[in-house]
Amino acid sequence: MKAMILNGSSKDDKALADIHAVVVEELSSIGWETESFVLNEMKITYCVGCFECWVKTPGECRFKDDGREIARQFIQNDLAIYLTPVTFGGYSAQLKKALDRAICVVSPFFMKVNGEVHHKKRYDKYPRMLGLGVMPKEDKQSERIFTTLVKRNSINMHSPAQKAAVIMRDQDTDTIRQEIRTCFSQLGVSR
């Protein structure tokens, strides 16, 4: 089984780097192959909304940068993990930019899902999604917005299962490890 981690941290963010390491350790301990993308170290152009990835070169963005590889890996993995500082309830700018570029993994055509309009699938298989938001202190409103955002994004990306969790920057490693294990268990991520 394969997982990808999209790390939306800023440079020198020790708390997110430590959480990232725990996620990798936990996946490795159950035999999962993991590929990490530290987004602030990558060249990812902003999506310009040209729709070429939908109609001219289906599934592939016109920009030849790291954003292409992220979209390619997204569809080839069993689990996509979004690791991000929570910013006003949302993703970091780096993660949002990468996710915008991954729009090419869905079709430009629409379908109804539970009475809502969403993009149709482009591929047969999509990864489970785990959103791990990191905050400096408890903020119930931001937590609620973040978990809702992960859930809504997972519907549009046809994820067969999703989970979101918020971790406080000052939590100890054992607590973080247990939270990650709980998330994995709820997603059916196992050996």
LOGUVEX-231555 format. One record per residue (C-alpha): residue number from 1; chain; x, y, z. Coordinates in nm, 2 decimals, padded with zeros to 4 digits, m for minus. Example, Ala and Ser with C-alpha at 12.3 -4.5 7.8 and 13.67 -1.06 7.14 Angstrom:
BEGIN
<site><num>1</num><cadena>A</cadena><c1>01.23</c1><c2>m00.45</c2><c3>00.78</c3></site>
<site><num>2</num><cadena>A</cadena><c1>01.37</c1><c2>m00.11</c2><c3>00.71</c3></site>
% end
This chain:
BEGIN
<site><num>1</num><cadena>A</cadena><c1>00.00</c1><c2>00.00</c2><c3>00.00</c3></site>
<site><num>2</num><cadena>A</cadena><c1>00.12</c1><c2>00.35</c2><c3>m00.08</c3></site>
<site><num>3</num><cadena>A</cadena><c1>00.06</c1><c2>00.69</c2><c3>00.09</c3></site>
<site><num>4</num><cadena>A</cadena><c1>00.16</c1><c2>01.04</c2><c3>m00.01</c3></site>
<site><num>5</num><cadena>A</cadena><c1>00.21</c1><c2>01.32</c2><c3>00.23</c3></site>
<site><num>6</num><cadena>A</cadena><c1>00.15</c1><c2>01.68</c2><c3>00.11</c3></site>
<site><num>7</num><cadena>A</cadena><c1>00.33</c1><c2>01.88</c2><c3>00.38</c3></site>
<site><num>8</num><cadena>A</cadena><c1>00.21</c1><c2>02.24</c2><c3>00.36</c3></site>
<site><num>9</num><cadena>A</cadena><c1>00.44</c1><c2>02.37</c2><c3>00.63</c3></site>
<site><num>10</num><cadena>A</cadena><c1>00.64</c1><c2>02.69</c2><c3>00.61</c3></site>
<site><num>11</num><cadena>A</cadena><c1>01.02</c1><c2>02.66</c2><c3>00.62</c3></site>
<site><num>12</num><cadena>A</cadena><c1>01.18</c1><c2>02.57</c2><c3>00.95</c3></site>
<site><num>13</num><cadena>A</cadena><c1>00.84</c1><c2>02.47</c2><c3>01.11</c3></site>
<site><num>14</num><cadena>A</cadena><c1>00.97</c1><c2>02.22</c2><c3>01.37</c3></site>
<site><num>15</num><cadena>A</cadena><c1>00.63</c1><c2>02.12</c2><c3>01.50</c3></site>
<site><num>16</num><cadena>A</cadena><c1>00.51</c1><c2>02.01</c2><c3>01.16</c3></site>
<site><num>17</num><cadena>A</cadena><c1>00.84</c1><c2>01.84</c2><c3>01.08</c3></site>
<site><num>18</num><cadena>A</cadena><c1>00.81</c1><c2>01.64</c2><c3>01.40</c3></site>
<site><num>19</num><cadena>A</cadena><c1>00.44</c1><c2>01.54</c2><c3>01.32</c3></site>
<site><num>20</num><cadena>A</cadena><c1>00.55</c1><c2>01.45</c2><c3>00.96</c3></site>
<site><num>21</num><cadena>A</cadena><c1>00.82</c1><c2>01.22</c2><c3>01.10</c3></site>
<site><num>22</num><cadena>A</cadena><c1>00.56</c1><c2>01.05</c2><c3>01.33</c3></site>
<site><num>23</num><cadena>A</cadena><c1>00.32</c1><c2>01.00</c2><c3>01.04</c3></site>
<site><num>24</num><cadena>A</cadena><c1>00.60</c1><c2>00.84</c2><c3>00.83</c3></site>
<site><num>25</num><cadena>A</cadena><c1>00.71</c1><c2>00.62</c2><c3>01.12</c3></site>
<site><num>26</num><cadena>A</cadena><c1>00.35</c1><c2>00.50</c2><c3>01.18</c3></site>
<site><num>27</num><cadena>A</cadena><c1>00.30</c1><c2>00.42</c2><c3>00.81</c3></site>
<site><num>28</num><cadena>A</cadena><c1>00.63</c1><c2>00.24</c2><c3>00.79</c3></site>
<site><num>29</num><cadena>A</cadena><c1>00.55</c1><c2>00.03</c2><c3>01.10</c3></site>
<site><num>30</num><cadena>A</cadena><c1>00.24</c1><c2>m00.11</c2><c3>00.92</c3></site>
<site><num>31</num><cadena>A</cadena><c1>00.43</c1><c2>m00.18</c2><c3>00.60</c3></site>
<site><num>32</num><cadena>A</cadena><c1>00.31</c1><c2>00.12</c2><c3>00.39</c3></site>
<site><num>33</num><cadena>A</cadena><c1>00.54</c1><c2>00.28</c2><c3>00.13</c3></site>
<site><num>34</num><cadena>A</cadena><c1>00.54</c1><c2>00.66</c2><c3>00.18</c3></site>
<site><num>35</num><cadena>A</cadena><c1>00.64</c1><c2>00.95</c2><c3>m00.05</c3></site>
<site><num>36</num><cadena>A</cadena><c1>00.66</c1><c2>01.30</c2><c3>00.11</c3></site>
<site><num>37</num><cadena>A</cadena><c1>00.62</c1><c2>01.62</c2><c3>m00.08</c3></site>
<site><num>38</num><cadena>A</cadena><c1>00.75</c1><c2>01.92</c2><c3>00.12</c3></site>
<site><num>39</num><cadena>A</cadena><c1>00.56</c1><c2>02.18</c2><c3>m00.08</c3></site>
<site><num>40</num><cadena>A</cadena><c1>00.77</c1><c2>02.49</c2><c3>00.03</c3></site>
<site><num>41</num><cadena>A</cadena><c1>01.07</c1><c2>02.32</c2><c3>m00.13</c3></site>
<site><num>42</num><cadena>A</cadena><c1>00.90</c1><c2>02.26</c2><c3>m00.46</c3></site>
<site><num>43</num><cadena>A</cadena><c1>00.82</c1><c2>02.46</c2><c3>m00.77</c3></site>
<site><num>44</num><cadena>A</cadena><c1>00.44</c1><c2>02.47</c2><c3>m00.81</c3></site>
<site><num>45</num><cadena>A</cadena><c1>00.29</c1><c2>02.73</c2><c3>m01.03</c3></site>
<site><num>46</num><cadena>A</cadena><c1>m00.06</c1><c2>02.87</c2><c3>m00.94</c3></site>
<site><num>47</num><cadena>A</cadena><c1>m00.35</c1><c2>02.72</c2><c3>m01.13</c3></site>
<site><num>48</num><cadena>A</cadena><c1>m00.47</c1><c2>02.98</c2><c3>m01.38</c3></site>
<site><num>49</num><cadena>A</cadena><c1>m00.80</c1><c2>02.82</c2><c3>m01.45</c3></site>
<site><num>50</num><cadena>A</cadena><c1>m00.74</c1><c2>02.76</c2><c3>m01.82</c3></site>
<site><num>51</num><cadena>A</cadena><c1>m00.91</c1><c2>02.42</c2><c3>m01.82</c3></site>
<site><num>52</num><cadena>A</cadena><c1>m00.65</c1><c2>02.27</c2><c3>m02.05</c3></site>
<site><num>53</num><cadena>A</cadena><c1>m00.60</c1><c2>01.99</c2><c3>m01.80</c3></site>
<site><num>54</num><cadena>A</cadena><c1>m00.97</c1><c2>01.90</c2><c3>m01.85</c3></site>
<site><num>55</num><cadena>A</cadena><c1>m01.01</c1><c2>01.94</c2><c3>m02.22</c3></site>
<site><num>56</num><cadena>A</cadena><c1>m00.69</c1><c2>01.98</c2><c3>m02.41</c3></site>
<site><num>57</num><cadena>A</cadena><c1>m00.45</c1><c2>01.75</c2><c3>m02.22</c3></site>
<site><num>58</num><cadena>A</cadena><c1>m00.69</c1><c2>01.55</c2><c3>m02.00</c3></site>
<site><num>59</num><cadena>A</cadena><c1>m00.54</c1><c2>01.48</c2><c3>m01.66</c3></site>
<site><num>60</num><cadena>A</cadena><c1>m00.23</c1><c2>01.68</c2><c3>m01.72</c3></site>
<site><num>61</num><cadena>A</cadena><c1>m00.16</c1><c2>02.04</c2><c3>m01.64</c3></site>
<site><num>62</num><cadena>A</cadena><c1>00.01</c1><c2>02.26</c2><c3>m01.90</c3></site>
<site><num>63</num><cadena>A</cadena><c1>00.27</c1><c2>02.38</c2><c3>m01.65</c3></site>
<site><num>64</num><cadena>A</cadena><c1>00.57</c1><c2>02.15</c2><c3>m01.64</c3></site>
<site><num>65</num><cadena>A</cadena><c1>00.66</c1><c2>02.17</c2><c3>m01.28</c3></site>
<site><num>66</num><cadena>A</cadena><c1>00.63</c1><c2>01.98</c2><c3>m00.95</c3></site>
<site><num>67</num><cadena>A</cadena><c1>00.25</c1><c2>02.03</c2><c3>m00.95</c3></site>
<site><num>68</num><cadena>A</cadena><c1>00.22</c1><c2>01.77</c2><c3>m01.23</c3></site>
<site><num>69</num><cadena>A</cadena><c1>00.40</c1><c2>01.51</c2><c3>m01.03</c3></site>
<site><num>70</num><cadena>A</cadena><c1>00.18</c1><c2>01.57</c2><c3>m00.73</c3></site>
<site><num>71</num><cadena>A</cadena><c1>m00.14</c1><c2>01.52</c2><c3>m00.93</c3></site>
<site><num>72</num><cadena>A</cadena><c1>00.01</c1><c2>01.21</c2><c3>m01.09</c3></site>
<site><num>73</num><cadena>A</cadena><c1>00.11</c1><c2>01.07</c2><c3>m00.75</c3></site>
<site><num>74</num><cadena>A</cadena><c1>m00.23</c1><c2>01.16</c2><c3>m00.60</c3></site>
<site><num>75</num><cadena>A</cadena><c1>m00.42</c1><c2>00.92</c2><c3>m00.82</c3></site>
<site><num>76</num><cadena>A</cadena><c1>m00.16</c1><c2>00.64</c2><c3>m00.79</c3></site>
<site><num>77</num><cadena>A</cadena><c1>m00.17</c1><c2>00.63</c2><c3>m00.40</c3></site>
<site><num>78</num><cadena>A</cadena><c1>m00.40</c1><c2>00.45</c2><c3>m00.16</c3></site>
<site><num>79</num><cadena>A</cadena><c1>m00.39</c1><c2>00.74</c2><c3>00.09</c3></site>
<site><num>80</num><cadena>A</cadena><c1>m00.34</c1><c2>01.11</c2><c3>00.06</c3></site>
<site><num>81</num><cadena>A</cadena><c1>m00.24</c1><c2>01.30</c2><c3>00.37</c3></site>
<site><num>82</num><cadena>A</cadena><c1>m00.27</c1><c2>01.67</c2><c3>00.39</c3></site>
<site><num>83</num><cadena>A</cadena><c1>m00.04</c1><c2>01.80</c2><c3>00.67</c3></site>
<site><num>84</num><cadena>A</cadena><c1>m00.09</c1><c2>02.17</c2><c3>00.72</c3></site>
<site><num>85</num><cadena>A</cadena><c1>m00.10</c1><c2>02.46</c2><c3>00.96</c3></site>
<site><num>86</num><cadena>A</cadena><c1>m00.46</c1><c2>02.56</c2><c3>01.00</c3></site>
<site><num>87</num><cadena>A</cadena><c1>m00.50</c1><c2>02.91</c2><c3>00.85</c3></site>
<site><num>88</num><cadena>A</cadena><c1>m00.84</c1><c2>03.07</c2><c3>00.93</c3></site>
<site><num>89</num><cadena>A</cadena><c1>m00.99</c1><c2>02.71</c2><c3>00.93</c3></site>
<site><num>90</num><cadena>A</cadena><c1>m00.83</c1><c2>02.63</c2><c3>00.59</c3></site>
<site><num>91</num><cadena>A</cadena><c1>m00.51</c1><c2>02.49</c2><c3>00.44</c3></site>
<site><num>92</num><cadena>A</cadena><c1>m00.18</c1><c2>02.67</c2><c3>00.42</c3></site>
<site><num>93</num><cadena>A</cadena><c1>m00.12</c1><c2>02.87</c2><c3>00.09</c3></site>
<site><num>94</num><cadena>A</cadena><c1>00.13</c1><c2>02.61</c2><c3>m00.02</c3></site>
<site><num>95</num><cadena>A</cadena><c1>m00.11</c1><c2>02.32</c2><c3>00.02</c3></site>
<site><num>96</num><cadena>A</cadena><c1>m00.40</c1><c2>02.51</c2><c3>m00.13</c3></site>
<site><num>97</num><cadena>A</cadena><c1>m00.19</c1><c2>02.58</c2><c3>m00.44</c3></site>
<site><num>98</num><cadena>A</cadena><c1>m00.10</c1><c2>02.21</c2><c3>m00.48</c3></site>
<site><num>99</num><cadena>A</cadena><c1>m00.46</c1><c2>02.10</c2><c3>m00.43</c3></site>
<site><num>100</num><cadena>A</cadena><c1>m00.58</c1><c2>02.35</c2><c3>m00.69</c3></site>
<site><num>101</num><cadena>A</cadena><c1>m00.34</c1><c2>02.20</c2><c3>m00.94</c3></site>
<site><num>102</num><cadena>A</cadena><c1>m00.47</c1><c2>01.85</c2><c3>m00.87</c3></site>
<site><num>103</num><cadena>A</cadena><c1>m00.81</c1><c2>01.94</c2><c3>m01.01</c3></site>
<site><num>104</num><cadena>A</cadena><c1>m00.71</c1><c2>01.76</c2><c3>m01.33</c3></site>
<site><num>105</num><cadena>A</cadena><c1>m00.77</c1><c2>01.42</c2><c3>m01.16</c3></site>
<site><num>106</num><cadena>A</cadena><c1>m01.15</c1><c2>01.48</c2><c3>m01.19</c3></site>
<site><num>107</num><cadena>A</cadena><c1>m01.35</c1><c2>01.53</c2><c3>m01.50</c3></site>
<site><num>108</num><cadena>A</cadena><c1>m01.49</c1><c2>01.87</c2><c3>m01.61</c3></site>
<site><num>109</num><cadena>A</cadena><c1>m01.83</c1><c2>01.71</c2><c3>m01.64</c3></site>
<site><num>110</num><cadena>A</cadena><c1>m02.07</c1><c2>01.69</c2><c3>m01.35</c3></site>
<site><num>111</num><cadena>A</cadena><c1>m02.28</c1><c2>01.43</c2><c3>m01.16</c3></site>
<site><num>112</num><cadena>A</cadena><c1>m02.51</c1><c2>01.44</c2><c3>m00.85</c3></site>
<site><num>113</num><cadena>A</cadena><c1>m02.37</c1><c2>01.30</c2><c3>m00.52</c3></site>
<site><num>114</num><cadena>A</cadena><c1>m02.63</c1><c2>01.29</c2><c3>m00.25</c3></site>
<site><num>115</num><cadena>A</cadena><c1>m02.83</c1><c2>01.56</c2><c3>m00.42</c3></site>
<site><num>116</num><cadena>A</cadena><c1>m02.53</c1><c2>01.79</c2><c3>m00.48</c3></site>
<site><num>117</num><cadena>A</cadena><c1>m02.34</c1><c2>01.86</c2><c3>m00.80</c3></site>
<site><num>118</num><cadena>A</cadena><c1>m01.98</c1><c2>01.74</c2><c3>m00.81</c3></site>
<site><num>119</num><cadena>A</cadena><c1>m01.73</c1><c2>01.66</c2><c3>m01.08</c3></site>
<site><num>120</num><cadena>A</cadena><c1>m01.74</c1><c2>01.32</c2><c3>m01.24</c3></site>
<site><num>121</num><cadena>A</cadena><c1>m01.46</c1><c2>01.07</c2><c3>m01.19</c3></site>
<site><num>122</num><cadena>A</cadena><c1>m01.17</c1><c2>01.07</c2><c3>m01.44</c3></site>
<site><num>123</num><cadena>A</cadena><c1>m01.02</c1><c2>00.75</c2><c3>m01.30</c3></site>
<site><num>124</num><cadena>A</cadena><c1>m01.15</c1><c2>00.43</c2><c3>m01.15</c3></site>
<site><num>125</num><cadena>A</cadena><c1>m00.97</c1><c2>00.46</c2><c3>m00.82</c3></site>
<site><num>126</num><cadena>A</cadena><c1>m00.91</c1><c2>00.75</c2><c3>m00.58</c3></site>
<site><num>127</num><cadena>A</cadena><c1>m00.72</c1><c2>00.76</c2><c3>m00.25</c3></site>
<site><num>128</num><cadena>A</cadena><c1>m00.85</c1><c2>00.78</c2><c3>00.10</c3></site>
<site><num>129</num><cadena>A</cadena><c1>m00.79</c1><c2>01.12</c2><c3>00.25</c3></site>
<site><num>130</num><cadena>A</cadena><c1>m00.65</c1><c2>01.23</c2><c3>00.58</c3></site>
<site><num>131</num><cadena>A</cadena><c1>m00.63</c1><c2>01.60</c2><c3>00.67</c3></site>
<site><num>132</num><cadena>A</cadena><c1>m00.40</c1><c2>01.67</c2><c3>00.97</c3></site>
<site><num>133</num><cadena>A</cadena><c1>m00.43</c1><c2>02.03</c2><c3>01.07</c3></site>
<site><num>134</num><cadena>A</cadena><c1>m00.19</c1><c2>02.18</c2><c3>01.32</c3></site>
<site><num>135</num><cadena>A</cadena><c1>m00.29</c1><c2>02.48</c2><c3>01.54</c3></site>
<site><num>136</num><cadena>A</cadena><c1>m00.11</c1><c2>02.68</c2><c3>01.81</c3></site>
<site><num>137</num><cadena>A</cadena><c1>m00.41</c1><c2>02.66</c2><c3>02.05</c3></site>
<site><num>138</num><cadena>A</cadena><c1>m00.76</c1><c2>02.53</c2><c3>02.06</c3></site>
<site><num>139</num><cadena>A</cadena><c1>m01.01</c1><c2>02.71</c2><c3>01.84</c3></site>
<site><num>140</num><cadena>A</cadena><c1>m01.34</c1><c2>02.52</c2><c3>01.80</c3></site>
<site><num>141</num><cadena>A</cadena><c1>m01.46</c1><c2>02.73</c2><c3>01.51</c3></site>
<site><num>142</num><cadena>A</cadena><c1>m01.14</c1><c2>02.69</c2><c3>01.31</c3></site>
<site><num>143</num><cadena>A</cadena><c1>m01.14</c1><c2>02.31</c2><c3>01.39</c3></site>
<site><num>144</num><cadena>A</cadena><c1>m01.49</c1><c2>02.28</c2><c3>01.26</c3></site>
<site><num>145</num><cadena>A</cadena><c1>m01.41</c1><c2>02.47</c2><c3>00.94</c3></site>
<site><num>146</num><cadena>A</cadena><c1>m01.11</c1><c2>02.26</c2><c3>00.88</c3></site>
<site><num>147</num><cadena>A</cadena><c1>m01.28</c1><c2>01.92</c2><c3>00.93</c3></site>
<site><num>148</num><cadena>A</cadena><c1>m01.57</c1><c2>02.04</c2><c3>00.71</c3></site>
<site><num>149</num><cadena>A</cadena><c1>m01.32</c1><c2>02.15</c2><c3>00.44</c3></site>
<site><num>150</num><cadena>A</cadena><c1>m01.15</c1><c2>01.81</c2><c3>00.43</c3></site>
<site><num>151</num><cadena>A</cadena><c1>m01.48</c1><c2>01.63</c2><c3>00.42</c3></site>
<site><num>152</num><cadena>A</cadena><c1>m01.61</c1><c2>01.85</c2><c3>00.13</c3></site>
<site><num>153</num><cadena>A</cadena><c1>m01.29</c1><c2>01.82</c2><c3>m00.07</c3></site>
<site><num>154</num><cadena>A</cadena><c1>m01.29</c1><c2>01.44</c2><c3>m00.03</c3></site>
<site><num>155</num><cadena>A</cadena><c1>m01.64</c1><c2>01.43</c2><c3>m00.18</c3></site>
<site><num>156</num><cadena>A</cadena><c1>m01.54</c1><c2>01.62</c2><c3>m00.48</c3></site>
<site><num>157</num><cadena>A</cadena><c1>m01.22</c1><c2>01.41</c2><c3>m00.52</c3></site>
<site><num>158</num><cadena>A</cadena><c1>m01.42</c1><c2>01.08</c2><c3>m00.49</c3></site>
<site><num>159</num><cadena>A</cadena><c1>m01.23</c1><c2>00.96</c2><c3>m00.19</c3></site>
<site><num>160</num><cadena>A</cadena><c1>m01.37</c1><c2>00.63</c2><c3>m00.06</c3></site>
<site><num>161</num><cadena>A</cadena><c1>m01.30</c1><c2>00.74</c2><c3>00.30</c3></site>
<site><num>162</num><cadena>A</cadena><c1>m01.19</c1><c2>01.05</c2><c3>00.47</c3></site>
<site><num>163</num><cadena>A</cadena><c1>m01.09</c1><c2>01.17</c2><c3>00.82</c3></site>
<site><num>164</num><cadena>A</cadena><c1>m00.97</c1><c2>01.50</c2><c3>00.96</c3></site>
<site><num>165</num><cadena>A</cadena><c1>m00.80</c1><c2>01.57</c2><c3>01.29</c3></site>
<site><num>166</num><cadena>A</cadena><c1>m00.65</c1><c2>01.88</c2><c3>01.45</c3></site>
<site><num>167</num><cadena>A</cadena><c1>m00.33</c1><c2>01.86</c2><c3>01.65</c3></site>
<site><num>168</num><cadena>A</cadena><c1>m00.21</c1><c2>02.13</c2><c3>01.88</c3></site>
<site><num>169</num><cadena>A</cadena><c1>00.15</c1><c2>02.24</c2><c3>01.83</c3></site>
<site><num>170</num><cadena>A</cadena><c1>00.25</c1><c2>02.17</c2><c3>02.19</c3></site>
<site><num>171</num><cadena>A</cadena><c1>00.11</c1><c2>01.82</c2><c3>02.22</c3></site>
<site><num>172</num><cadena>A</cadena><c1>00.35</c1><c2>01.55</c2><c3>02.32</c3></site>
<site><num>173</num><cadena>A</cadena><c1>00.47</c1><c2>01.29</c2><c3>02.07</c3></site>
<site><num>174</num><cadena>A</cadena><c1>00.28</c1><c2>01.00</c2><c3>02.24</c3></site>
<site><num>175</num><cadena>A</cadena><c1>m00.05</c1><c2>01.19</c2><c3>02.21</c3></site>
<site><num>176</num><cadena>A</cadena><c1>00.02</c1><c2>01.28</c2><c3>01.85</c3></site>
<site><num>177</num><cadena>A</cadena><c1>00.11</c1><c2>00.92</c2><c3>01.77</c3></site>
<site><num>178</num><cadena>A</cadena><c1>m00.21</c1><c2>00.80</c2><c3>01.93</c3></site>
<site><num>179</num><cadena>A</cadena><c1>m00.42</c1><c2>01.05</c2><c3>01.73</c3></site>
<site><num>180</num><cadena>A</cadena><c1>m00.26</c1><c2>00.94</c2><c3>01.41</c3></site>
<site><num>181</num><cadena>A</cadena><c1>m00.31</c1><c2>00.57</c2><c3>01.49</c3></site>
<site><num>182</num><cadena>A</cadena><c1>m00.68</c1><c2>00.65</c2><c3>01.56</c3></site>
<site><num>183</num><cadena>A</cadena><c1>m00.71</c1><c2>00.83</c2><c3>01.23</c3></site>
<site><num>184</num><cadena>A</cadena><c1>m00.55</c1><c2>00.54</c2><c3>01.04</c3></site>
<site><num>185</num><cadena>A</cadena><c1>m00.78</c1><c2>00.29</c2><c3>01.22</c3></site>
<site><num>186</num><cadena>A</cadena><c1>m01.09</c1><c2>00.49</c2><c3>01.13</c3></site>
<site><num>187</num><cadena>A</cadena><c1>m00.97</c1><c2>00.50</c2><c3>00.76</c3></site>
<site><num>188</num><cadena>A</cadena><c1>m00.90</c1><c2>00.13</c2><c3>00.75</c3></site>
<site><num>189</num><cadena>A</cadena><c1>m00.53</c1><c2>00.20</c2><c3>00.71</c3></site>
<site><num>190</num><cadena>A</cadena><c1>m00.36</c1><c2>m00.12</c2><c3>00.83</c3></site>
<site><num>191</num><cadena>A</cadena><c1>m00.11</c1><c2>m00.39</c2><c3>00.74</c3></site>
% end
